[in-house]
Amino acid sequence: MSAVRILVLTSSTGGGHDARAIAFRKWVRKIYGWEVEVRVESMLEDSSPIARFGVAVYNFIQTRAPWLHHPYFCFVEGLSYLNRSKVTLGRGYYEEVIRNYRPQLVFSVHDCLNRGYFQVARKILGKENVRCATYCSEFSGGYGYSRNWVEPSVDLYVSRTQTAADFAVKRFGLDRKKIIVRGHFLIPRIYQERLSAFERHRFITERLGLRADRKIIFLATGGTGANNHLSLLPVIKKYSERYQVLIVCGRNNEAFMRVRQWQRNNPDLSCHVEGYCNEMHLFMQVSDLVVTRGGTTTCSEALHYECPIVFNGFGGVMPQEKLTVKYFLQDRAAALVSKASDLDKLLMSWSRFPDQFGELKKRFRAMRFKDRPSEVIYDLVDLAHEALPVEERPQLKIVGD
């Protein structure tokens, strides 16, 4: 067993939390090889049947009824009181993991896995033998920023943006000295696999079978497959001489089959349809705009590759997604559609006045910020390293960056 051990706490409410847990593990392996051990635990699902049911309800609401997330969000906020100093649901499982693995760092990438979890780890291992850290993925503050993100005793709080960090200080009183702002937490290949102009043309024509002379609208979805593709496709079809469509359905086989059937029945709109895929970063690079809900992972990839966002607000915007939508809309750097006719108006306007879309893209591009995920890896591994007794601290070698 490696001397430096890090336990990552995540849960599959949506796909973003797991994506960041995987990104962390991949970056650690890339930078430190096998000198630092990372264990990822889906703590809510694996520790308690009640918590597992809560995760399933969350994903059902996200797919079927986004408006229900408002009462659900208020209910989940109660966990901040339930877990003020201990873990209530699934405590036995969590304690067993801590005792057996004995991590130097407990790193949470989920809002419901901070309060109580850090206190239990310190109680079992001793405060001097473990450090605790949180990565908060929110773009901004306000309604939707869960109080569960902020455990005041945290050793290090990593925020995506300065806006969100300021909110954690102002609203929840988090010590500013504990906060660092490090931007997105995306997997290494996002930064490595950038297409050249030639590769982009070839990817569009050969990999996707689309035309290189028409703009591509990317209808995206998260891993759970929540989407409104069938409502949007007839609208885009009206502008088929200018636009074509790249569609991803996620882990929603029913949606995939229905979209494929629509594609067969409407051959005059150039389409490429996929289910779940791991090439989102390539799709984002060849697209001219993406239609998506306010999931932080998809939106951060869009921002990284400067692909403007049209937010899907069908059925309402979930509280957590409101923070992302607000972040971009406040600078008029994105658009929001709540029904198919809204997208129709947008495409009609952009077709008649192309400069309007050009201005939107310019504002969107201006919001992009540079980030080096390796920096936050150094921060977190150093934090774990200092929890070891001085005589047991290994001299860590960096094998990549």
C-alpha positions as CSV (number, residue, x, y, z in Angstrom):
1,M,0.0,0.0,0.0
2,S,1.3,3.5,-0.9
3,A,2.4,5.7,1.9
4,V,0.2,8.6,0.6
5,R,-3.5,7.5,0.4
6,I,-6.4,9.7,-0.7
7,L,-10.0,8.8,-0.3
8,V,-12.4,10.6,-2.8
9,L,-16.0,10.8,-1.8
10,T,-18.5,11.1,-4.7
11,S,-22.0,10.2,-5.8
12,S,-23.8,9.7,-9.1
13,T,-26.4,12.5,-8.7
14,G,-26.0,13.5,-12.3
15,G,-22.7,12.8,-13.9
16,G,-20.5,15.8,-12.9
17,H,-19.4,14.6,-9.4
18,D,-18.2,11.3,-10.7
19,A,-16.5,13.0,-13.6
20,R,-14.5,15.2,-11.2
21,A,-13.6,12.2,-9.1
22,I,-12.3,10.3,-12.2
23,A,-10.4,13.4,-13.3
24,F,-8.7,13.7,-10.0
25,R,-7.6,10.1,-10.1
26,K,-6.3,10.3,-13.7
27,W,-4.4,13.5,-12.9
28,V,-2.8,12.0,-9.8
29,R,-1.7,8.9,-11.8
30,K,-0.4,11.1,-14.6
31,I,1.7,13.3,-12.3
32,Y,2.8,10.9,-9.5
33,G,2.5,7.5,-11.1
34,W,1.8,4.9,-8.4
35,E,3.4,6.8,-5.6
36,V,0.1,8.3,-4.5
37,E,-2.9,5.9,-4.1
38,V,-6.4,7.2,-4.8
39,R,-9.6,5.3,-3.8
40,V,-12.9,6.6,-5.1
41,E,-16.0,5.7,-3.2
42,S,-19.6,6.3,-4.3
43,M,-20.4,6.9,-0.7
44,L,-24.1,7.7,-0.8
45,E,-25.1,4.7,-3.0
46,D,-22.8,2.2,-1.3
47,S,-23.3,3.1,2.3
48,S,-27.1,3.3,2.8
49,P,-30.3,2.0,1.1
50,I,-32.0,5.3,2.0
51,A,-29.3,7.4,0.5
52,R,-29.2,5.1,-2.6
53,F,-32.9,5.7,-3.0
54,G,-32.4,9.5,-2.7
55,V,-29.8,9.3,-5.5
56,A,-32.3,7.4,-7.7
57,V,-35.0,10.0,-7.0
58,Y,-32.6,12.8,-7.9
59,N,-31.8,11.2,-11.2
60,F,-35.5,10.4,-11.9
61,I,-36.4,14.1,-11.3
62,Q,-33.6,15.3,-13.5
63,T,-34.8,13.1,-16.4
64,R,-38.5,13.4,-16.0
65,A,-39.5,16.5,-13.9
66,P,-36.8,19.1,-13.3
67,W,-39.3,21.4,-11.5
68,L,-39.5,18.9,-8.6
69,H,-35.9,19.7,-7.8
70,H,-36.9,22.8,-6.0
71,P,-38.7,21.0,-3.1
72,Y,-36.1,18.2,-3.3
73,F,-33.3,20.7,-3.0
74,C,-35.0,22.2,0.1
75,F,-35.3,18.7,1.6
76,V,-31.7,17.9,1.0
77,E,-30.6,21.1,2.6
78,G,-31.8,19.6,5.9
79,L,-28.8,17.2,5.8
80,S,-26.7,20.2,6.8
81,Y,-28.4,20.0,10.2
82,L,-28.7,16.2,10.3
83,N,-24.9,15.8,9.7
84,R,-23.6,18.7,11.7
85,S,-21.0,16.7,13.5
86,K,-21.6,13.1,12.5
87,V,-22.7,10.9,9.5
88,T,-26.3,9.8,10.0
89,L,-27.0,7.6,7.0
90,G,-24.5,4.9,6.2
91,R,-22.2,5.7,9.0
92,G,-21.2,2.1,9.6
93,Y,-20.0,1.6,6.0
94,Y,-18.1,4.9,6.0
95,E,-16.4,4.2,9.3
96,E,-15.3,0.8,8.0
97,V,-13.7,2.4,4.9
98,I,-11.9,4.9,7.0
99,R,-10.5,2.3,9.5
100,N,-9.4,-0.1,6.7
101,Y,-8.0,2.4,4.2
102,R,-6.6,5.0,6.7
103,P,-6.3,7.9,4.2
104,Q,-4.2,10.9,4.8
105,L,-6.7,13.0,2.9
106,V,-10.5,12.8,2.6
107,F,-11.4,14.7,-0.5
108,S,-15.1,15.4,-1.2
109,V,-16.4,16.4,-4.7
110,H,-20.0,16.2,-3.6
111,D,-22.1,18.7,-1.6
112,C,-23.7,16.0,0.6
113,L,-20.4,14.4,1.6
114,N,-18.7,17.1,3.6
115,R,-20.5,17.8,6.9
116,G,-20.1,15.0,9.4
117,Y,-17.8,13.0,7.1
118,F,-14.7,15.1,8.0
119,Q,-15.5,14.9,11.7
120,V,-15.9,11.2,11.7
121,A,-12.5,10.7,9.8
122,R,-10.7,12.9,12.4
123,K,-12.3,11.1,15.3
124,I,-11.2,7.7,14.0
125,L,-7.7,8.6,12.7
126,G,-6.8,11.5,14.9
127,K,-6.9,15.1,13.8
128,E,-3.2,15.2,13.2
129,N,-3.2,12.2,10.9
130,V,-5.8,13.2,8.3
131,R,-6.7,16.3,6.3
132,C,-10.0,17.1,4.7
133,A,-10.7,19.0,1.5
134,T,-13.6,19.9,-0.8
135,Y,-13.9,20.8,-4.4
136,C,-17.0,22.9,-5.0
137,S,-18.0,22.9,-8.7
138,E,-20.4,25.7,-8.7
139,F,-19.9,28.7,-11.0
140,S,-21.6,31.3,-8.8
141,G,-23.5,31.8,-5.6
142,G,-27.2,32.3,-4.6
143,Y,-30.2,30.0,-4.5
144,G,-29.0,26.6,-5.5
145,Y,-25.6,26.8,-3.7
146,S,-26.1,24.1,-1.1
147,R,-25.0,24.9,2.5
148,N,-23.9,21.3,2.5
149,W,-20.8,22.3,0.4
150,V,-19.4,24.3,3.3
151,E,-18.0,22.4,6.4
152,P,-16.3,25.2,8.4
153,S,-13.6,22.8,9.7
154,V,-12.4,21.9,6.2
155,D,-8.6,22.2,5.7
156,L,-8.8,23.3,2.1
157,Y,-11.7,24.5,0.0
158,V,-11.2,24.5,-3.7
159,S,-13.6,26.7,-5.7
160,R,-14.2,26.7,-9.4
161,T,-14.6,30.5,-9.6
162,Q,-13.8,33.5,-7.5
163,T,-17.5,34.4,-7.6
164,A,-18.5,31.1,-5.9
165,A,-15.7,31.5,-3.4
166,D,-16.8,34.9,-2.4
167,F,-20.3,33.6,-1.8
168,A,-19.0,30.8,0.5
169,V,-17.3,33.5,2.6
170,K,-20.2,36.0,2.6
171,R,-23.1,33.6,3.0
172,F,-21.6,30.8,5.1
173,G,-18.7,32.5,6.9
174,L,-16.0,30.2,5.5
175,D,-12.5,31.3,6.4
176,R,-11.1,32.9,3.2
177,K,-7.6,31.7,4.1
178,K,-8.8,28.1,3.5
179,I,-10.0,28.8,0.0
180,I,-8.1,28.5,-3.3
181,V,-9.6,29.1,-6.8
182,R,-8.4,26.7,-9.3
183,G,-11.0,26.6,-12.1
184,H,-12.3,23.5,-13.9
185,F,-11.5,19.9,-12.9
186,L,-11.5,18.2,-16.3
187,I,-9.7,15.0,-17.3
188,P,-6.2,15.2,-18.8
189,R,-7.3,14.3,-22.4
190,I,-9.4,17.5,-22.5
191,Y,-6.2,19.5,-22.4
192,Q,-4.2,17.2,-24.7
193,E,-6.6,16.3,-27.5
194,R,-7.1,19.6,-29.3
195,L,-8.0,19.2,-33.0
196,S,-6.2,21.1,-35.7
197,A,-8.2,22.7,-38.6
198,F,-7.4,19.7,-40.8
199,E,-8.3,17.2,-38.0
200,R,-11.5,19.1,-37.3
201,H,-12.6,18.9,-41.0
202,R,-11.7,15.2,-41.2
203,F,-13.6,14.5,-37.9
204,I,-16.7,16.2,-39.2
205,T,-16.8,14.5,-42.6
206,E,-15.3,11.0,-41.8
207,R,-16.1,10.3,-38.2
208,L,-19.5,12.1,-38.0
209,G,-20.5,11.9,-41.7
210,L,-21.6,15.5,-41.6
211,R,-21.0,18.4,-44.0
212,A,-18.1,20.8,-43.5
213,D,-20.0,23.8,-45.0
214,R,-22.8,23.9,-42.5
215,K,-22.9,24.9,-38.8
216,I,-23.2,22.2,-36.3
217,I,-25.7,22.4,-33.4
218,F,-24.7,20.0,-30.7
219,L,-27.7,18.6,-28.7
220,A,-26.0,17.3,-25.6
221,T,-27.1,15.5,-22.5
222,G,-25.6,14.3,-19.2
223,G,-24.9,10.7,-18.5
224,T,-28.4,10.1,-17.3
225,G,-29.8,11.1,-20.7
226,A,-32.2,13.9,-19.7
227,N,-33.0,15.7,-23.0
228,N,-35.6,17.3,-25.2
229,H,-34.1,16.4,-28.5
230,L,-37.4,15.4,-30.1
231,S,-38.9,18.8,-29.4
232,L,-35.9,20.6,-30.8
233,L,-35.2,18.6,-33.9
234,P,-38.3,19.8,-35.9
235,V,-37.3,23.4,-35.2
236,I,-33.7,22.9,-36.4
237,K,-35.1,21.1,-39.5
238,K,-36.6,24.4,-40.6
239,Y,-33.1,25.8,-41.0
240,S,-31.5,22.7,-42.5
241,E,-29.8,24.7,-45.3
242,R,-27.7,26.4,-42.7
243,Y,-27.5,24.0,-39.7
244,Q,-26.9,20.3,-39.1
245,V,-27.1,18.4,-35.8
246,L,-24.9,16.3,-33.6
247,I,-26.9,14.4,-31.0
248,V,-25.9,12.5,-27.9
249,C,-28.5,10.6,-25.8
250,G,-26.4,9.4,-22.9
251,R,-27.5,6.3,-21.0
252,N,-31.1,6.6,-22.3
253,N,-31.6,3.9,-24.8
254,E,-35.3,4.8,-25.2
255,A,-34.3,8.3,-26.3
256,F,-31.6,7.0,-28.6
257,M,-34.0,4.7,-30.4
258,R,-36.7,7.4,-30.8
259,V,-34.2,9.9,-32.1
260,R,-32.8,7.4,-34.6
261,Q,-36.3,6.7,-35.8
262,W,-36.9,10.5,-36.2
263,Q,-33.6,10.7,-38.2
264,R,-34.7,7.9,-40.6
265,N,-38.0,9.7,-41.1
266,N,-36.4,13.1,-41.8
267,P,-33.4,12.5,-44.1
268,D,-33.3,16.1,-45.3
269,L,-31.7,17.2,-42.0
270,S,-28.1,16.1,-41.7
271,C,-27.7,14.3,-38.3
272,H,-25.3,12.2,-36.4
273,V,-26.8,10.3,-33.4
274,E,-24.9,8.6,-30.6
275,G,-25.9,7.1,-27.2
276,Y,-23.4,7.4,-24.4
277,C,-19.9,8.4,-25.5
278,N,-16.5,9.5,-24.2
279,E,-15.7,11.9,-27.0
280,M,-17.7,14.9,-25.7
281,H,-14.5,17.1,-25.8
282,L,-14.1,16.3,-29.5
283,F,-17.8,16.9,-30.3
284,M,-17.5,20.3,-28.5
285,Q,-14.5,21.3,-30.7
286,V,-16.3,20.7,-34.0
287,S,-19.7,22.3,-32.9
288,D,-20.7,25.9,-33.4
289,L,-23.0,25.9,-30.4
290,V,-24.3,23.4,-27.8
291,V,-27.8,23.0,-26.4
292,T,-27.6,21.6,-22.9
293,R,-28.9,21.8,-19.4
294,G,-26.8,23.7,-16.9
295,G,-24.6,20.7,-15.9
296,T,-21.2,22.1,-14.7
297,T,-19.1,19.5,-16.6
298,T,-20.6,20.0,-20.0
299,C,-20.6,23.8,-19.6
300,S,-17.0,23.9,-18.4
301,E,-16.0,21.9,-21.5
302,A,-18.0,24.2,-23.7
303,L,-16.2,27.2,-22.1
304,H,-12.8,25.6,-22.4
305,Y,-13.4,25.0,-26.2
306,E,-15.2,28.3,-26.7
307,C,-18.4,26.6,-27.9
308,P,-21.4,29.0,-27.1
309,I,-24.2,27.6,-24.9
310,V,-27.9,27.6,-25.4
311,F,-29.3,26.5,-22.1
312,N,-32.2,24.0,-22.1
313,G,-34.7,25.3,-19.6
314,F,-37.6,22.9,-20.6
315,G,-39.6,22.1,-17.4
316,G,-37.7,24.8,-15.5
317,V,-34.1,25.1,-14.3
318,M,-32.9,23.0,-11.4
319,P,-31.6,25.0,-8.4
320,Q,-28.1,23.7,-8.8
321,E,-28.2,24.5,-12.5
322,K,-29.5,28.0,-11.8
323,L,-26.0,28.9,-10.6
324,T,-24.4,28.0,-13.9
325,V,-27.1,29.6,-16.0
326,K,-26.9,32.8,-14.0
327,Y,-23.1,32.9,-14.3
328,F,-23.3,33.1,-18.1
329,L,-26.6,35.0,-18.6
330,Q,-25.6,37.9,-16.4
331,D,-23.0,38.9,-19.0
332,R,-25.3,38.0,-22.0
333,A,-22.8,35.3,-22.9
334,A,-25.4,32.6,-23.5
335,A,-29.1,32.1,-24.3
336,L,-31.9,30.3,-22.5
337,V,-34.8,28.5,-24.2
338,S,-37.8,27.2,-22.3
339,K,-39.8,25.8,-25.2
340,A,-39.2,24.9,-28.9
341,S,-40.4,28.2,-30.2
342,D,-37.7,30.0,-28.2
343,L,-35.0,28.1,-30.2
344,D,-37.0,28.9,-33.4
345,K,-36.7,32.6,-32.6
346,L,-33.0,32.4,-31.9
347,L,-32.2,30.5,-35.1
348,M,-34.3,32.9,-37.1
349,S,-32.6,35.9,-35.6
350,W,-29.1,34.5,-36.1
351,S,-29.9,33.5,-39.7
352,R,-31.1,37.0,-40.5
353,F,-28.5,38.8,-38.5
354,P,-25.3,36.6,-38.2
355,D,-23.5,39.4,-36.4
356,Q,-25.8,38.8,-33.4
357,F,-24.4,35.3,-33.0
358,G,-20.9,36.6,-33.5
359,E,-21.3,39.1,-30.7
360,L,-22.7,36.3,-28.4
361,K,-19.7,34.2,-29.2
362,K,-17.3,37.1,-28.5
363,R,-18.9,37.6,-25.1
364,F,-18.8,33.9,-24.4
365,R,-15.1,33.7,-25.3
366,A,-14.3,36.6,-23.0
367,M,-15.5,34.5,-20.0
368,R,-13.0,31.8,-20.6
369,F,-10.3,31.5,-18.0
370,K,-7.1,29.5,-18.1
371,D,-6.6,26.8,-15.6
372,R,-3.9,24.1,-14.9
373,P,-5.5,21.2,-13.1
374,S,-2.0,20.0,-12.1
375,E,-1.8,22.9,-9.7
376,V,-4.7,21.7,-7.7
377,I,-3.3,18.2,-7.7
378,Y,-0.1,19.5,-6.1
379,D,-2.2,21.4,-3.6
380,L,-4.1,18.3,-2.6
381,V,-1.3,15.8,-2.6
382,D,0.9,18.2,-0.5
383,L,-2.0,18.5,2.0
384,A,-2.2,14.7,2.2
385,H,1.6,14.5,2.5
386,E,1.8,16.8,5.5
387,A,-0.6,14.5,7.4
388,L,2.1,11.8,7.6
389,P,4.6,11.8,10.4
390,V,7.8,13.6,9.3
391,E,9.9,10.4,9.5
392,E,7.4,8.6,7.2
393,R,7.0,11.2,4.5
394,P,8.2,9.9,1.2
395,Q,10.0,12.1,-1.3
396,L,7.4,12.2,-4.0
397,K,8.7,12.2,-7.6
398,I,6.7,13.8,-10.4
399,V,6.6,11.6,-13.4
400,G,4.5,13.8,-15.7
401,D,2.6,17.1,-15.9
